[in-house]
C-alpha cells in the first residue's frame, strides 16, 4: 500500500495550493481556504477556472458564486461522499481510525483511476488489433483467390 505524501490532495494544504488563480478572494464565502477545507482542489483551466473536484469522491463542480458555501454544496451534490459523511473538515480533528478509513477510501479511488486509464488503453489496443486482423484477413482472402 502506497503512503500519502505531503503533496497529496489528501491534505488540505496541498489542495489549497491549487487555488492560486481562484476567482474569489478571502472576503467571499467561496474562498480558497473554504474550498480546500470542503475537500476540493482545482482541476479547471482558462476556460473553466472554477472547476473543482473532491479528493475522495471525485465529484466535479463549477459555476461557483462568491457567496456559495463550499461545504454545503459538497453535501448537497454528494451526501454519500466519505469525506462529507465524516463531517470533519479539519484534518487535525480526525481520529486515527477516521484517518485510516478515509485513507483506505482515498487509496481505492486512486487505484480505480489508474485501473480505468489502463482499461481505456487496453480497449484502444484491442480495437487496433481487430482492425489489423480484419485487414490481414481481407488480404489473405484476396491472395487465396488469386492463387486459385
Phi and psi in radians as a Rosetta constraint file:
Dihedral C 1 N 2 CA 2 C 2 CIRCULARHARMONIC -1.331 0.35
Dihedral N 2 CA 2 C 2 N 3 CIRCULARHARMONIC 2.707 0.35
Dihedral C 2 N 3 CA 3 C 3 CIRCULARHARMONIC -1.624 0.35
Dihedral N 3 CA 3 C 3 N 4 CIRCULARHARMONIC 2.803 0.35
Dihedral C 3 N 4 CA 4 C 4 CIRCULARHARMONIC -1.591 0.35
Dihedral N 4 CA 4 C 4 N 5 CIRCULARHARMONIC 1.990 0.35
Dihedral C 4 N 5 CA 5 C 5 CIRCULARHARMONIC -1.316 0.35
Dihedral N 5 CA 5 C 5 N 6 CIRCULARHARMONIC 2.850 0.35
Dihedral C 5 N 6 CA 6 C 6 CIRCULARHARMONIC -1.158 0.35
Dihedral N 6 CA 6 C 6 N 7 CIRCULARHARMONIC -0.308 0.35
Dihedral C 6 N 7 CA 7 C 7 CIRCULARHARMONIC -1.608 0.35
Dihedral N 7 CA 7 C 7 N 8 CIRCULARHARMONIC -0.005 0.35
Dihedral C 7 N 8 CA 8 C 8 CIRCULARHARMONIC -1.198 0.35
Dihedral N 8 CA 8 C 8 N 9 CIRCULARHARMONIC 2.575 0.35
Dihedral C 8 N 9 CA 9 C 9 CIRCULARHARMONIC -1.198 0.35
Dihedral N 9 CA 9 C 9 N 10 CIRCULARHARMONIC -0.057 0.35
Dihedral C 9 N 10 CA 10 C 10 CIRCULARHARMONIC -1.066 0.35
Dihedral N 10 CA 10 C 10 N 11 CIRCULARHARMONIC -0.521 0.35
Dihedral C 10 N 11 CA 11 C 11 CIRCULARHARMONIC -1.754 0.35
Dihedral N 11 CA 11 C 11 N 12 CIRCULARHARMONIC 2.415 0.35
Dihedral C 11 N 12 CA 12 C 12 CIRCULARHARMONIC -0.970 0.35
Dihedral N 12 CA 12 C 12 N 13 CIRCULARHARMONIC -0.765 0.35
Dihedral C 12 N 13 CA 13 C 13 CIRCULARHARMONIC -1.070 0.35
Dihedral N 13 CA 13 C 13 N 14 CIRCULARHARMONIC -0.588 0.35
Dihedral C 13 N 14 CA 14 C 14 CIRCULARHARMONIC -1.275 0.35
Dihedral N 14 CA 14 C 14 N 15 CIRCULARHARMONIC -0.687 0.35
Dihedral C 14 N 15 CA 15 C 15 CIRCULARHARMONIC -1.111 0.35
Dihedral N 15 CA 15 C 15 N 16 CIRCULARHARMONIC -0.717 0.35
Dihedral C 15 N 16 CA 16 C 16 CIRCULARHARMONIC -1.014 0.35
Dihedral N 16 CA 16 C 16 N 17 CIRCULARHARMONIC -0.631 0.35
Dihedral C 16 N 17 CA 17 C 17 CIRCULARHARMONIC -1.132 0.35
Dihedral N 17 CA 17 C 17 N 18 CIRCULARHARMONIC -0.352 0.35
Dihedral C 17 N 18 CA 18 C 18 CIRCULARHARMONIC -1.367 0.35
Dihedral N 18 CA 18 C 18 N 19 CIRCULARHARMONIC -0.149 0.35
Dihedral C 18 N 19 CA 19 C 19 CIRCULARHARMONIC -1.660 0.35
Dihedral N 19 CA 19 C 19 N 20 CIRCULARHARMONIC 0.451 0.35
Dihedral C 19 N 20 CA 20 C 20 CIRCULARHARMONIC -1.116 0.35
Dihedral N 20 CA 20 C 20 N 21 CIRCULARHARMONIC -0.428 0.35
Dihedral C 20 N 21 CA 21 C 21 CIRCULARHARMONIC -2.003 0.35
Dihedral N 21 CA 21 C 21 N 22 CIRCULARHARMONIC 0.447 0.35
Dihedral C 21 N 22 CA 22 C 22 CIRCULARHARMONIC -1.095 0.35
Dihedral N 22 CA 22 C 22 N 23 CIRCULARHARMONIC 2.348 0.35
Dihedral C 22 N 23 CA 23 C 23 CIRCULARHARMONIC -1.265 0.35
Dihedral N 23 CA 23 C 23 N 24 CIRCULARHARMONIC -0.177 0.35
Dihedral C 23 N 24 CA 24 C 24 CIRCULARHARMONIC -1.974 0.35
Dihedral N 24 CA 24 C 24 N 25 CIRCULARHARMONIC 2.602 0.35
Dihedral C 24 N 25 CA 25 C 25 CIRCULARHARMONIC -1.714 0.35
Dihedral N 25 CA 25 C 25 N 26 CIRCULARHARMONIC 3.127 0.35
Dihedral C 25 N 26 CA 26 C 26 CIRCULARHARMONIC -1.120 0.35
Dihedral N 26 CA 26 C 26 N 27 CIRCULARHARMONIC -0.361 0.35
Dihedral C 26 N 27 CA 27 C 27 CIRCULARHARMONIC -1.366 0.35
Dihedral N 27 CA 27 C 27 N 28 CIRCULARHARMONIC -0.240 0.35
Dihedral C 27 N 28 CA 28 C 28 CIRCULARHARMONIC -1.487 0.35
Dihedral N 28 CA 28 C 28 N 29 CIRCULARHARMONIC 2.624 0.35
Dihedral C 28 N 29 CA 29 C 29 CIRCULARHARMONIC -1.113 0.35
Dihedral N 29 CA 29 C 29 N 30 CIRCULARHARMONIC -0.587 0.35
Dihedral C 29 N 30 CA 30 C 30 CIRCULARHARMONIC -1.607 0.35
Dihedral N 30 CA 30 C 30 N 31 CIRCULARHARMONIC 0.945 0.35
Dihedral C 30 N 31 CA 31 C 31 CIRCULARHARMONIC -1.604 0.35
Dihedral N 31 CA 31 C 31 N 32 CIRCULARHARMONIC 2.974 0.35
Dihedral C 31 N 32 CA 32 C 32 CIRCULARHARMONIC -1.045 0.35
Dihedral N 32 CA 32 C 32 N 33 CIRCULARHARMONIC -0.727 0.35
Dihedral C 32 N 33 CA 33 C 33 CIRCULARHARMONIC -1.097 0.35
Dihedral N 33 CA 33 C 33 N 34 CIRCULARHARMONIC -0.769 0.35
Dihedral C 33 N 34 CA 34 C 34 CIRCULARHARMONIC -1.164 0.35
Dihedral N 34 CA 34 C 34 N 35 CIRCULARHARMONIC -0.650 0.35
Dihedral C 34 N 35 CA 35 C 35 CIRCULARHARMONIC -1.109 0.35
Dihedral N 35 CA 35 C 35 N 36 CIRCULARHARMONIC -0.816 0.35
Dihedral C 35 N 36 CA 36 C 36 CIRCULARHARMONIC -1.143 0.35
Dihedral N 36 CA 36 C 36 N 37 CIRCULARHARMONIC -0.688 0.35
Dihedral C 36 N 37 CA 37 C 37 CIRCULARHARMONIC -1.127 0.35
Dihedral N 37 CA 37 C 37 N 38 CIRCULARHARMONIC -0.517 0.35
Dihedral C 37 N 38 CA 38 C 38 CIRCULARHARMONIC -1.412 0.35
Dihedral N 38 CA 38 C 38 N 39 CIRCULARHARMONIC 0.031 0.35
Dihedral C 38 N 39 CA 39 C 39 CIRCULARHARMONIC 1.709 0.35
Dihedral N 39 CA 39 C 39 N 40 CIRCULARHARMONIC 0.093 0.35
Dihedral C 39 N 40 CA 40 C 40 CIRCULARHARMONIC -1.673 0.35
Dihedral N 40 CA 40 C 40 N 41 CIRCULARHARMONIC 2.646 0.35
Dihedral C 40 N 41 CA 41 C 41 CIRCULARHARMONIC -2.375 0.35
Dihedral N 41 CA 41 C 41 N 42 CIRCULARHARMONIC 2.692 0.35
Dihedral C 41 N 42 CA 42 C 42 CIRCULARHARMONIC -1.362 0.35
Dihedral N 42 CA 42 C 42 N 43 CIRCULARHARMONIC 2.284 0.35
Dihedral C 42 N 43 CA 43 C 43 CIRCULARHARMONIC -2.131 0.35
Dihedral N 43 CA 43 C 43 N 44 CIRCULARHARMONIC 0.018 0.35
Dihedral C 43 N 44 CA 44 C 44 CIRCULARHARMONIC -1.271 0.35
Dihedral N 44 CA 44 C 44 N 45 CIRCULARHARMONIC -3.132 0.35
Dihedral C 44 N 45 CA 45 C 45 CIRCULARHARMONIC -2.427 0.35
Dihedral N 45 CA 45 C 45 N 46 CIRCULARHARMONIC -2.854 0.35
Dihedral C 45 N 46 CA 46 C 46 CIRCULARHARMONIC -1.071 0.35
Dihedral N 46 CA 46 C 46 N 47 CIRCULARHARMONIC -0.579 0.35
Dihedral C 46 N 47 CA 47 C 47 CIRCULARHARMONIC -1.331 0.35
Dihedral N 47 CA 47 C 47 N 48 CIRCULARHARMONIC -0.575 0.35
Dihedral C 47 N 48 CA 48 C 48 CIRCULARHARMONIC -2.300 0.35
Dihedral N 48 CA 48 C 48 N 49 CIRCULARHARMONIC 1.277 0.35
Dihedral C 48 N 49 CA 49 C 49 CIRCULARHARMONIC -1.196 0.35
Dihedral N 49 CA 49 C 49 N 50 CIRCULARHARMONIC -0.277 0.35
Dihedral C 49 N 50 CA 50 C 50 CIRCULARHARMONIC -1.887 0.35
Dihedral N 50 CA 50 C 50 N 51 CIRCULARHARMONIC 0.327 0.35
Dihedral C 50 N 51 CA 51 C 51 CIRCULARHARMONIC -1.419 0.35
Dihedral N 51 CA 51 C 51 N 52 CIRCULARHARMONIC 2.158 0.35
Dihedral C 51 N 52 CA 52 C 52 CIRCULARHARMONIC -2.248 0.35
Dihedral N 52 CA 52 C 52 N 53 CIRCULARHARMONIC 2.871 0.35
Dihedral C 52 N 53 CA 53 C 53 CIRCULARHARMONIC -2.413 0.35
Dihedral N 53 CA 53 C 53 N 54 CIRCULARHARMONIC 2.650 0.35
Dihedral C 53 N 54 CA 54 C 54 CIRCULARHARMONIC -1.405 0.35
Dihedral N 54 CA 54 C 54 N 55 CIRCULARHARMONIC 2.451 0.35
Dihedral C 54 N 55 CA 55 C 55 CIRCULARHARMONIC -1.235 0.35
Dihedral N 55 CA 55 C 55 N 56 CIRCULARHARMONIC -0.290 0.35
Dihedral C 55 N 56 CA 56 C 56 CIRCULARHARMONIC -1.839 0.35
Dihedral N 56 CA 56 C 56 N 57 CIRCULARHARMONIC -0.975 0.35
Dihedral C 56 N 57 CA 57 C 57 CIRCULARHARMONIC -1.624 0.35
Dihedral N 57 CA 57 C 57 N 58 CIRCULARHARMONIC -0.160 0.35
Dihedral C 57 N 58 CA 58 C 58 CIRCULARHARMONIC 1.162 0.35
Dihedral N 58 CA 58 C 58 N 59 CIRCULARHARMONIC 0.205 0.35
Dihedral C 58 N 59 CA 59 C 59 CIRCULARHARMONIC -1.046 0.35
Dihedral N 59 CA 59 C 59 N 60 CIRCULARHARMONIC 2.229 0.35
Dihedral C 59 N 60 CA 60 C 60 CIRCULARHARMONIC -1.809 0.35
Dihedral N 60 CA 60 C 60 N 61 CIRCULARHARMONIC 2.355 0.35
Dihedral C 60 N 61 CA 61 C 61 CIRCULARHARMONIC -2.383 0.35
Dihedral N 61 CA 61 C 61 N 62 CIRCULARHARMONIC 2.534 0.35
Dihedral C 61 N 62 CA 62 C 62 CIRCULARHARMONIC -2.552 0.35
Dihedral N 62 CA 62 C 62 N 63 CIRCULARHARMONIC -3.034 0.35
Dihedral C 62 N 63 CA 63 C 63 CIRCULARHARMONIC 1.311 0.35
Dihedral N 63 CA 63 C 63 N 64 CIRCULARHARMONIC 0.553 0.35
Dihedral C 63 N 64 CA 64 C 64 CIRCULARHARMONIC -1.209 0.35
Dihedral N 64 CA 64 C 64 N 65 CIRCULARHARMONIC 2.552 0.35
Dihedral C 64 N 65 CA 65 C 65 CIRCULARHARMONIC -1.978 0.35
Dihedral N 65 CA 65 C 65 N 66 CIRCULARHARMONIC 2.691 0.35
Dihedral C 65 N 66 CA 66 C 66 CIRCULARHARMONIC -0.950 0.35
Dihedral N 66 CA 66 C 66 N 67 CIRCULARHARMONIC -0.571 0.35
Dihedral C 66 N 67 CA 67 C 67 CIRCULARHARMONIC -1.763 0.35
Dihedral N 67 CA 67 C 67 N 68 CIRCULARHARMONIC 0.186 0.35
Dihedral C 67 N 68 CA 68 C 68 CIRCULARHARMONIC -1.155 0.35
Dihedral N 68 CA 68 C 68 N 69 CIRCULARHARMONIC 2.511 0.35
Dihedral C 68 N 69 CA 69 C 69 CIRCULARHARMONIC -1.702 0.35
Dihedral N 69 CA 69 C 69 N 70 CIRCULARHARMONIC 1.925 0.35
Dihedral C 69 N 70 CA 70 C 70 CIRCULARHARMONIC -0.978 0.35
Dihedral N 70 CA 70 C 70 N 71 CIRCULARHARMONIC -0.729 0.35
Dihedral C 70 N 71 CA 71 C 71 CIRCULARHARMONIC -1.132 0.35
Dihedral N 71 CA 71 C 71 N 72 CIRCULARHARMONIC -0.816 0.35
Dihedral C 71 N 72 CA 72 C 72 CIRCULARHARMONIC -1.076 0.35
Dihedral N 72 CA 72 C 72 N 73 CIRCULARHARMONIC -0.657 0.35
Dihedral C 72 N 73 CA 73 C 73 CIRCULARHARMONIC -1.152 0.35
Dihedral N 73 CA 73 C 73 N 74 CIRCULARHARMONIC -0.693 0.35
Dihedral C 73 N 74 CA 74 C 74 CIRCULARHARMONIC -1.104 0.35
Dihedral N 74 CA 74 C 74 N 75 CIRCULARHARMONIC -0.820 0.35
Dihedral C 74 N 75 CA 75 C 75 CIRCULARHARMONIC -1.048 0.35
Dihedral N 75 CA 75 C 75 N 76 CIRCULARHARMONIC -0.772 0.35
Dihedral C 75 N 76 CA 76 C 76 CIRCULARHARMONIC -1.143 0.35
Dihedral N 76 CA 76 C 76 N 77 CIRCULARHARMONIC -0.713 0.35
Dihedral C 76 N 77 CA 77 C 77 CIRCULARHARMONIC -1.531 0.35
Dihedral N 77 CA 77 C 77 N 78 CIRCULARHARMONIC -0.373 0.35
Dihedral C 77 N 78 CA 78 C 78 CIRCULARHARMONIC -2.679 0.35
Dihedral N 78 CA 78 C 78 N 79 CIRCULARHARMONIC 1.341 0.35
Dihedral C 78 N 79 CA 79 C 79 CIRCULARHARMONIC -1.150 0.35
Dihedral N 79 CA 79 C 79 N 80 CIRCULARHARMONIC -0.254 0.35
Dihedral C 79 N 80 CA 80 C 80 CIRCULARHARMONIC -1.605 0.35
Dihedral N 80 CA 80 C 80 N 81 CIRCULARHARMONIC -0.009 0.35
Dihedral C 80 N 81 CA 81 C 81 CIRCULARHARMONIC -1.018 0.35
Dihedral N 81 CA 81 C 81 N 82 CIRCULARHARMONIC 2.285 0.35
Dihedral C 81 N 82 CA 82 C 82 CIRCULARHARMONIC -0.996 0.35
Dihedral N 82 CA 82 C 82 N 83 CIRCULARHARMONIC -0.602 0.35
Dihedral C 82 N 83 CA 83 C 83 CIRCULARHARMONIC -1.194 0.35
Dihedral N 83 CA 83 C 83 N 84 CIRCULARHARMONIC -0.726 0.35
Dihedral C 83 N 84 CA 84 C 84 CIRCULARHARMONIC -1.109 0.35
Dihedral N 84 CA 84 C 84 N 85 CIRCULARHARMONIC -0.787 0.35
Dihedral C 84 N 85 CA 85 C 85 CIRCULARHARMONIC -1.115 0.35
Dihedral N 85 CA 85 C 85 N 86 CIRCULARHARMONIC -0.569 0.35
Dihedral C 85 N 86 CA 86 C 86 CIRCULARHARMONIC -1.109 0.35
Dihedral N 86 CA 86 C 86 N 87 CIRCULARHARMONIC -0.652 0.35
Dihedral C 86 N 87 CA 87 C 87 CIRCULARHARMONIC 1.042 0.35
Dihedral N 87 CA 87 C 87 N 88 CIRCULARHARMONIC 0.656 0.35
Dihedral C 87 N 88 CA 88 C 88 CIRCULARHARMONIC -2.360 0.35
Dihedral N 88 CA 88 C 88 N 89 CIRCULARHARMONIC 1.719 0.35
Dihedral C 88 N 89 CA 89 C 89 CIRCULARHARMONIC -1.264 0.35
Dihedral N 89 CA 89 C 89 N 90 CIRCULARHARMONIC -0.471 0.35
Dihedral C 89 N 90 CA 90 C 90 CIRCULARHARMONIC -1.537 0.35
Dihedral N 90 CA 90 C 90 N 91 CIRCULARHARMONIC 1.915 0.35
Dihedral C 90 N 91 CA 91 C 91 CIRCULARHARMONIC -1.086 0.35
Dihedral N 91 CA 91 C 91 N 92 CIRCULARHARMONIC -0.356 0.35
Dihedral C 91 N 92 CA 92 C 92 CIRCULARHARMONIC -1.219 0.35
Dihedral N 92 CA 92 C 92 N 93 CIRCULARHARMONIC -0.304 0.35
Dihedral C 92 N 93 CA 93 C 93 CIRCULARHARMONIC -1.572 0.35
Dihedral N 93 CA 93 C 93 N 94 CIRCULARHARMONIC -0.094 0.35
Dihedral C 93 N 94 CA 94 C 94 CIRCULARHARMONIC -1.259 0.35
Dihedral N 94 CA 94 C 94 N 95 CIRCULARHARMONIC 2.461 0.35
Dihedral C 94 N 95 CA 95 C 95 CIRCULARHARMONIC -1.396 0.35
Dihedral N 95 CA 95 C 95 N 96 CIRCULARHARMONIC 2.928 0.35
Dihedral C 95 N 96 CA 96 C 96 CIRCULARHARMONIC -1.057 0.35
Dihedral N 96 CA 96 C 96 N 97 CIRCULARHARMONIC -0.724 0.35
Dihedral C 96 N 97 CA 97 C 97 CIRCULARHARMONIC -1.093 0.35
Dihedral N 97 CA 97 C 97 N 98 CIRCULARHARMONIC -0.723 0.35
Dihedral C 97 N 98 CA 98 C 98 CIRCULARHARMONIC -1.156 0.35
Dihedral N 98 CA 98 C 98 N 99 CIRCULARHARMONIC -0.732 0.35
Dihedral C 98 N 99 CA 99 C 99 CIRCULARHARMONIC -1.045 0.35
Dihedral N 99 CA 99 C 99 N 100 CIRCULARHARMONIC -0.814 0.35
Dihedral C 99 N 100 CA 100 C 100 CIRCULARHARMONIC -1.100 0.35
Dihedral N 100 CA 100 C 100 N 101 CIRCULARHARMONIC -0.769 0.35
Dihedral C 100 N 101 CA 101 C 101 CIRCULARHARMONIC -1.109 0.35
Dihedral N 101 CA 101 C 101 N 102 CIRCULARHARMONIC -0.773 0.35
Dihedral C 101 N 102 CA 102 C 102 CIRCULARHARMONIC -1.143 0.35
Dihedral N 102 CA 102 C 102 N 103 CIRCULARHARMONIC -0.682 0.35
Dihedral C 102 N 103 CA 103 C 103 CIRCULARHARMONIC -1.066 0.35
Dihedral N 103 CA 103 C 103 N 104 CIRCULARHARMONIC -0.742 0.35
Dihedral C 103 N 104 CA 104 C 104 CIRCULARHARMONIC -1.053 0.35
Dihedral N 104 CA 104 C 104 N 105 CIRCULARHARMONIC -0.807 0.35
Dihedral C 104 N 105 CA 105 C 105 CIRCULARHARMONIC -1.157 0.35
Dihedral N 105 CA 105 C 105 N 106 CIRCULARHARMONIC -0.678 0.35
Dihedral C 105 N 106 CA 106 C 106 CIRCULARHARMONIC -1.104 0.35
Dihedral N 106 CA 106 C 106 N 107 CIRCULARHARMONIC -0.789 0.35
Dihedral C 106 N 107 CA 107 C 107 CIRCULARHARMONIC -1.121 0.35
Dihedral N 107 CA 107 C 107 N 108 CIRCULARHARMONIC -0.736 0.35
Dihedral C 107 N 108 CA 108 C 108 CIRCULARHARMONIC -1.042 0.35
Dihedral N 108 CA 108 C 108 N 109 CIRCULARHARMONIC -0.770 0.35
Dihedral C 108 N 109 CA 109 C 109 CIRCULARHARMONIC -1.061 0.35
Dihedral N 109 CA 109 C 109 N 110 CIRCULARHARMONIC -0.772 0.35
Dihedral C 109 N 110 CA 110 C 110 CIRCULARHARMONIC -1.086 0.35
Dihedral N 110 CA 110 C 110 N 111 CIRCULARHARMONIC -0.797 0.35
Dihedral C 110 N 111 CA 111 C 111 CIRCULARHARMONIC -1.141 0.35
Dihedral N 111 CA 111 C 111 N 112 CIRCULARHARMONIC -0.674 0.35
Dihedral C 111 N 112 CA 112 C 112 CIRCULARHARMONIC -1.118 0.35
Dihedral N 112 CA 112 C 112 N 113 CIRCULARHARMONIC -0.643 0.35
Dihedral C 112 N 113 CA 113 C 113 CIRCULARHARMONIC -1.095 0.35
Dihedral N 113 CA 113 C 113 N 114 CIRCULARHARMONIC -0.764 0.35
Dihedral C 113 N 114 CA 114 C 114 CIRCULARHARMONIC -1.104 0.35
Dihedral N 114 CA 114 C 114 N 115 CIRCULARHARMONIC -0.774 0.35
Dihedral C 114 N 115 CA 115 C 115 CIRCULARHARMONIC -1.081 0.35
Dihedral N 115 CA 115 C 115 N 116 CIRCULARHARMONIC -0.762 0.35
Dihedral C 115 N 116 CA 116 C 116 CIRCULARHARMONIC -1.114 0.35
Dihedral N 116 CA 116 C 116 N 117 CIRCULARHARMONIC -0.648 0.35
Dihedral C 116 N 117 CA 117 C 117 CIRCULARHARMONIC -1.111 0.35
Dihedral N 117 CA 117 C 117 N 118 CIRCULARHARMONIC -0.773 0.35
Dihedral C 117 N 118 CA 118 C 118 CIRCULARHARMONIC -1.111 0.35
Dihedral N 118 CA 118 C 118 N 119 CIRCULARHARMONIC -0.686 0.35
Dihedral C 118 N 119 CA 119 C 119 CIRCULARHARMONIC -1.084 0.35
Dihedral N 119 CA 119 C 119 N 120 CIRCULARHARMONIC -0.731 0.35
Dihedral C 119 N 120 CA 120 C 120 CIRCULARHARMONIC -1.078 0.35
Dihedral N 120 CA 120 C 120 N 121 CIRCULARHARMONIC -0.763 0.35
Dihedral C 120 N 121 CA 121 C 121 CIRCULARHARMONIC -1.079 0.35
Dihedral N 121 CA 121 C 121 N 122 CIRCULARHARMONIC -0.770 0.35
Dihedral C 121 N 122 CA 122 C 122 CIRCULARHARMONIC -1.133 0.35
Dihedral N 122 CA 122 C 122 N 123 CIRCULARHARMONIC -0.721 0.35
Dihedral C 122 N 123 CA 123 C 123 CIRCULARHARMONIC -1.079 0.35
Dihedral N 123 CA 123 C 123 N 124 CIRCULARHARMONIC -0.717 0.35
Dihedral C 123 N 124 CA 124 C 124 CIRCULARHARMONIC -1.110 0.35
Dihedral N 124 CA 124 C 124 N 125 CIRCULARHARMONIC -0.707 0.35
Dihedral C 124 N 125 CA 125 C 125 CIRCULARHARMONIC -1.140 0.35
Dihedral N 125 CA 125 C 125 N 126 CIRCULARHARMONIC -0.702 0.35
Dihedral C 125 N 126 CA 126 C 126 CIRCULARHARMONIC -1.077 0.35
Dihedral N 126 CA 126 C 126 N 127 CIRCULARHARMONIC -0.793 0.35
Dihedral C 126 N 127 CA 127 C 127 CIRCULARHARMONIC -1.085 0.35
Dihedral N 127 CA 127 C 127 N 128 CIRCULARHARMONIC -0.688 0.35
Dihedral C 127 N 128 CA 128 C 128 CIRCULARHARMONIC -1.123 0.35
Dihedral N 128 CA 128 C 128 N 129 CIRCULARHARMONIC -0.758 0.35
Dihedral C 128 N 129 CA 129 C 129 CIRCULARHARMONIC -1.128 0.35
Dihedral N 129 CA 129 C 129 N 130 CIRCULARHARMONIC -0.717 0.35
Dihedral C 129 N 130 CA 130 C 130 CIRCULARHARMONIC -1.034 0.35
Dihedral N 130 CA 130 C 130 N 131 CIRCULARHARMONIC -0.758 0.35
Dihedral C 130 N 131 CA 131 C 131 CIRCULARHARMONIC -1.100 0.35
Dihedral N 131 CA 131 C 131 N 132 CIRCULARHARMONIC -0.778 0.35
Dihedral C 131 N 132 CA 132 C 132 CIRCULARHARMONIC -1.142 0.35
Dihedral N 132 CA 132 C 132 N 133 CIRCULARHARMONIC -0.711 0.35
Dihedral C 132 N 133 CA 133 C 133 CIRCULARHARMONIC -1.115 0.35
Dihedral N 133 CA 133 C 133 N 134 CIRCULARHARMONIC -0.694 0.35
Dihedral C 133 N 134 CA 134 C 134 CIRCULARHARMONIC -1.099 0.35
Dihedral N 134 CA 134 C 134 N 135 CIRCULARHARMONIC -0.768 0.35
Dihedral C 134 N 135 CA 135 C 135 CIRCULARHARMONIC -1.108 0.35
Dihedral N 135 CA 135 C 135 N 136 CIRCULARHARMONIC -0.752 0.35
Dihedral C 135 N 136 CA 136 C 136 CIRCULARHARMONIC -1.128 0.35
Dihedral N 136 CA 136 C 136 N 137 CIRCULARHARMONIC -0.694 0.35
Dihedral C 136 N 137 CA 137 C 137 CIRCULARHARMONIC -1.118 0.35
Dihedral N 137 CA 137 C 137 N 138 CIRCULARHARMONIC -0.778 0.35
Dihedral C 137 N 138 CA 138 C 138 CIRCULARHARMONIC -1.087 0.35
Dihedral N 138 CA 138 C 138 N 139 CIRCULARHARMONIC -0.745 0.35
Dihedral C 138 N 139 CA 139 C 139 CIRCULARHARMONIC -1.095 0.35
Dihedral N 139 CA 139 C 139 N 140 CIRCULARHARMONIC -0.738 0.35
Dihedral C 139 N 140 CA 140 C 140 CIRCULARHARMONIC -1.136 0.35
Dihedral N 140 CA 140 C 140 N 141 CIRCULARHARMONIC -0.703 0.35
Dihedral C 140 N 141 CA 141 C 141 CIRCULARHARMONIC -1.125 0.35
Dihedral N 141 CA 141 C 141 N 142 CIRCULARHARMONIC -0.697 0.35
Dihedral C 141 N 142 CA 142 C 142 CIRCULARHARMONIC -1.129 0.35
Dihedral N 142 CA 142 C 142 N 143 CIRCULARHARMONIC -0.748 0.35
Dihedral C 142 N 143 CA 143 C 143 CIRCULARHARMONIC -1.116 0.35
Dihedral N 143 CA 143 C 143 N 144 CIRCULARHARMONIC -0.685 0.35
Dihedral C 143 N 144 CA 144 C 144 CIRCULARHARMONIC -1.142 0.35
Dihedral N 144 CA 144 C 144 N 145 CIRCULARHARMONIC -0.740 0.35
Dihedral C 144 N 145 CA 145 C 145 CIRCULARHARMONIC -1.133 0.35
Dihedral N 145 CA 145 C 145 N 146 CIRCULARHARMONIC -0.657 0.35
Dihedral C 145 N 146 CA 146 C 146 CIRCULARHARMONIC -1.274 0.35
Dihedral N 146 CA 146 C 146 N 147 CIRCULARHARMONIC -0.406 0.35
Dihedral C 146 N 147 CA 147 C 147 CIRCULARHARMONIC -1.568 0.35
Dihedral N 147 CA 147 C 147 N 148 CIRCULARHARMONIC -0.234 0.35
